[in-house]
Amino acid sequence: MKKILLTTSALTLLAGAAAADATVSGYARIGISNSGSATTNYLRNRLTFTGSATTDGGLTLSTWQRFRTSAAASKFSGSQGFSAPNLSISNGSMTLTAGNATGAVGVTAGIWGCGAVMWGCDDVVGAGVWDWASANSVGAGPNVVRLDMALGGASVSLSGGNGNDTEAAISMPIGAGSIGVGYDAGSATAAVVAADAIAAAAGSTSGAGTAAVYVAGNDYTAAVASAAASAAKATIVINYSGTMAGMGVGVKMSQSNSKTGYIASVSSPVAAGNIYIFAGKNLLQKNVYGMRYNQSLGGGASMQAGATSNDGTTTVGAGIAFGF
């Protein structure tokens, strides 16, 4: 990915900074997908702004912010705009980050990993289940505080604060790969309960479907209570990725509220590209599987085609992405 470097000598006057710079990088993708009877074109454009300064004492101060626009069919998303920023300070072996940032589980445990369509994600946890901190590309995101440390060959992260779940994660090399382990203590904060209430309303079966009827329904009340109780449960995630016989292999597992999710994946060079296959069951106890083919087009561009199945719903898509 190429970056536009804007060296700002004026910033070197701040706080005894010895050097300062800013970069703008970008990513765009366009494609088409079909799920059931609906066929939709897709477009996303993303610009990421970063800046840093290094003090005479060796501390690096950094900032990050993003602007993103997405479109589906003929309409641009109403959520386009700038994200909230995050800021960090590092001495090389320890980094403290605060603001719109991802928590320890997402950063260090390596649990993230999308399915077979570039704009659809079907992974071991399942949409709407996890509630650990995750940076937002177009909104305020979480105001999380995260500490990252290097301990020998391992990376350790701790995060929480400001209503976010307390999280801990570690990643270390093992054999021909690496393993990541994460722990989310769980919570039922006001923000979590509000999000779960919306999800519970959508899944409630009382009345005709209006918000007023749903709120009055006993099944809605029970669903909110159940969702809040689930959010308060701890979640453990384990991720292994490595190589075997020239192929990439991965295993992801997650356990929460007496439920276990697991997904295995394999990737291998095919022709001029690479094929990726995954299958398993997420924490929602839904069967998920899919296949994707990627091929570099050179110049930072690549094409992708694939299909994903989530609980019987199949999505097929293809598109082109490029970074700049």
ABEGO torsion letter per residue (X at the ends): XBBBBBBBAAAAABGGBABBBBBBBBBBBBBBBBBEABBBBBBBBBBBBBBBBBBAAGBBBBBBBBBBBBBBEABBBAABEBBBBBBBBBAGABBBBBEBBBBAAAAAAGABEBBABAABBBBAAEBGABABBBBBAABAEBBBBBBBBBBEABBBBBBEEGGBBBBBBBBBBBEABBBBBBBBAEBBBAAAAAAAAAAAAAABABEAGBAAAAAABAAAAAAAAAAAAAAABBBBBBBBBBBBGGBBBBBBBBBBGGBBBBBBBBBBBBEABBBBBBBEBBAAGBBBBBBBBBBBAEGGBBBBBBBBBBGGBBBBBBBBBBBX
